[in-house]
Amino acid sequence: MDLTLTQAEESFRAEARDWLAENVPAEPLASMDTAEGFAQHRTWERRLFEAGYATVSWPSAYGGRAASVVEWLLIEEEYHRAGAPGRVSQNGVSLLAPALFEFGTTAQRERFLRPMARADEVWAQAWSEPEAGSDLAALRSTAARCDGGWRLSGQKTWSSRASYADWAFGLFRTDPGAGRHRGLTYFLVPLTAEGITVRPIAQLDGDPGFAEIFLDDVFLADDCAPGGPVLGDVNAGWQVAMSTTGSERGLSLRSPGRFLATAERLISLCARSTDDPALREDVARAWIDAQAYRLQTFATVGRLLDGGSVGAESSLTKLFWSQLDERMHEVALRMLGPRGELTAAAPDAVDGGRWLDGYLFSLAGPIYAGTNEIQRNVIAERLLGLPREPR
Ligand SMILES: Cc1cc2nc3c(=O)[nH]c(=O)nc-3n(C[C@H](O)[C@H](O)[C@H](O)COP(=O)(O)OP(=O)(O)OC[C@H]3O[C@@H](n4cnc5c(N)ncnc54)[C@H](O)[C@@H]3O)c2cc1C
């Protein structure tokens, strides 16, 4: 595999680096899981969009630059290296948009993509329910056909940033008589619709961005948006949702740039904090692992460019990055000792308390985007060919 970048790719990277150096806010924004931080992040995303960096791989008709996957990876590296803010539009951009490109109508793409990229409309993922997480096909929320539209009822939970989001994409049971995976439909739901109650849930760090969404006989008219509120075919929502999970675990949710940047910060912290050989070895391992993830991603991209797909290997990737993130933050906290427990509000907090924040968030990595136990099942059954789990 030839990893040499072309002149055009190098220029693309350099241009992004310069723009980020000039535009990334000097002070970190407030947490995007708070009302204040959410608003700040929206404003930042608009700037990103106006500069053409919000969704570089999208067609230009929708506000992108039609950049290649390699160019997208380079932008990601630069974005994280610059310490730029987290993406409040992430669920829409990395989970819904690929499904809109694959299954949406032209009217739906024209209606939804641009406001999503500009964070004028922020999307929440409304899949999980109290009795349906890993076993998503057990979901019970329903959508029933009625005159001129649909009536939605049920409860969704663990919906990231739904407390402040404008729209949600979710699966609803439309044919209760059909098999578990068959009678589901993928809906696009305005969170302002009558009958919707969004109730925040505080996370481990206390921020209230997570939410439960209650739907009480919510009417969605067929013409509530151009192209209607159904993505893909009625009763074919499972297929749409599964294309989304490939994107989530595979490439687009956690690109290597994020971990390369954390590894570099860990090296800087190590240089300032310790000469303990065991810790230094752990730091070296973290850096090597981040580089390995980068190379593995480029290999996947090479395969995609040759017409291949990500497939079940995305489970390996998800397992790897989620464990790497935990390991890197654990090493940082070990280096910091008691000072690692200082939050951003403490005057002596090292690096603004971000290692503790990052550690708390890393604990969620093995859970969201499909738990690591489920990924291990996929690896065992689909990559190693071991006997299937009894169902
Ligand atoms: C930070 C964070 C953000 C999230 N954001 C969203 C969001 O925006 N939208 C959304 O819809 N959901 C979101 N989720 C929810 C997430 O998708 C679910 O928590 C996850 O799918 C697990 O489902 P569950 O919590 O119901 O656990 P369960 O499925 O009940 O699992 C409980 C435990 O049992 C294990 N287990 C279950 N089945 C098996 C099996 N067959 N084999 C082996 N082990 C098994 C699991 O691995 C887990 O350890 C988020 C979660 C987190 C932590």
The ligand as a Gaussian input file, in Angstrom:
#p B3LYP/6-31G(d) Opt

LIG

0 1
 C      -22.814000       7.843000      25.930000
 C      -23.932000       7.083000      25.304000
 C      -24.629000       7.671000      24.251000
 C      -25.707000       7.002000      23.683000
 N      -26.401000       7.657000      22.708000
 C      -27.488000       7.058000      22.177000
 C      -28.281000       7.767000      21.215000
 O      -28.000000       8.917000      20.857000
 N      -29.381000       7.161000      20.721000
 C      -29.739000       5.889000      21.092000
 O      -30.727000       5.389000      20.573000
 N      -29.022000       5.192000      22.025000
 C      -27.905000       5.763000      22.561000
 N      -27.181000       5.090000      23.524000
 C      -27.657000       3.802000      24.009000
 C      -26.816000       2.615000      23.556000
 O      -26.960000       2.371000      22.194000
 C      -27.255000       1.417000      24.406000
 O      -26.935000       1.715000      25.759000
 C      -26.572000       0.142000      23.995000
 O      -27.045000      -0.275000      22.738000
 C      -26.811000      -0.990000      25.010000
 O      -28.166000      -1.155000      25.260000
 P      -28.714000      -1.180000      26.748000
 O      -28.185000       0.003000      27.468000
 O      -30.175000      -1.388000      26.684000
 O      -28.021000      -2.455000      27.431000
 P      -28.461000      -3.971000      27.248000
 O      -28.677000      -4.276000      25.808000
 O      -29.563000      -4.268000      28.193000
 O      -27.159000      -4.731000      27.704000
 C      -26.768000      -4.859000      29.077000
 C      -25.482000      -5.664000      29.138000
 O      -25.701000      -6.993000      28.605000
 C      -24.791000      -7.264000      27.554000
 N      -25.469000      -8.037000      26.510000
 C      -26.701000      -7.799000      25.983000
 N      -26.966000      -8.723000      25.032000
 C      -25.880000      -9.537000      24.938000
 C      -25.533000     -10.680000      24.126000
 N      -26.384000     -11.123000      23.204000
 N      -24.329000     -11.243000      24.303000
 C      -23.446000     -10.768000      25.230000
 N      -23.722000      -9.689000      26.041000
 C      -24.914000      -9.096000      25.893000
 C      -24.416000      -5.873000      27.005000
 O      -23.180000      -5.913000      26.340000
 C      -24.372000      -5.043000      28.283000
 O      -23.148000      -5.223000      28.930000
 C      -26.085000       5.709000      24.123000
 C      -25.374000       5.111000      25.168000
 C      -24.324000       5.784000      25.759000
 C      -23.599000       5.115000      26.887000

